[in-house]
Every structure is written in structure tokens, then in C-alpha cells.
Amino acid sequence: MKKHISFVLFFLCFCLSANISGAHKYNPFPEKDIPSFQEGTGNITIDAFLNLTPKKIKEQTGRRLTWKETFVLKKAQKKIRKQLNNAQAYDSGKSQVAALFFAMFLGVIGAHRFYLGYTAAGVLQLLTFGGCGIWAIIDMVLIATGELQPKYGPYHETLD
């Protein structure tokens, strides 16, 4: 994961310093403008990078970013945030027992899907009455076996 983050940071700095359009070379992150460069590490911290905005860069450098540079900045920040979220395994706070009870008693209206964080599937089950009950039964089996997990992290309590 660190390789991916380092690559994205390197790629972003390369693209911005090379000025994507190629008209002239410009580095929007000169060493004197960002304190982390002055520490001698040669790298910007992840927190500082994720908090960068085109407005902050303009305040630091006096130059407005082009739309291409802004796009690359936002895309790189989004990718790093996604990697950091995937790396942080956390507890969803959801109970497998509660999800199973929701599926058994309110499965035809998709309450278990809403509980587990799958809102779109919950709405679809609500509109189709749980696929006439068939989808709700399948979900009961999937929850009982642990195949249907919460959208954001593992179960807090399991049937073990």
C-alpha cells in the first residue's frame, strides 16, 4: 500500500511540475512554500497532501492551478483516501444476530439490507417484497453462513 501512495504522490508532483500542457515548466510546490519540504525529507506528508486545495496552492505560490492540474490533484487525493480507508480495518458495529432477525421477520421489506448498509438493495427488496419472499430467504441463508457482510467492515457480533 505504501508503494501505491508513494507512486501517486510522485506521479502528482511529476505531472504538476512538468505542467501537463507542456507550455512551460512550473512547480506549484516550491521548497520554500511547504514546510514539510524544508525538513529535508523531500516528501510531503499524507495529511498535508490530502488537505491541499487549489486555493491553498494559489495562496502559497501566487499561481492558479489549471483545470488539468486541479483534476490530477483531486483524483490523486481521492485515490489515497480510498486506499487509506481500505487499509483501516474497523468494526462496523453491526450484529450478525440482529441482521438475521431482521431478515427473518422483516426480510420481505428489506430491513436487513438497510441495516447492513446496502440501501439500494433494500429499496429494491422493498419494492419487490423481497423478490416475492425468495430473495429474503436467500439473504437469511447468506447472513447465517456469514457470506452477506455489512458494507463497511466486519460484523461486531457473530453467530459463532
Helices and strands as residue ranges (DSSP letters): H 2-18, H 35-38, H 46-50, H 54-61, H 67-87, H 96-106, G 107-109, H 111-116, H 119-132, H 134-145
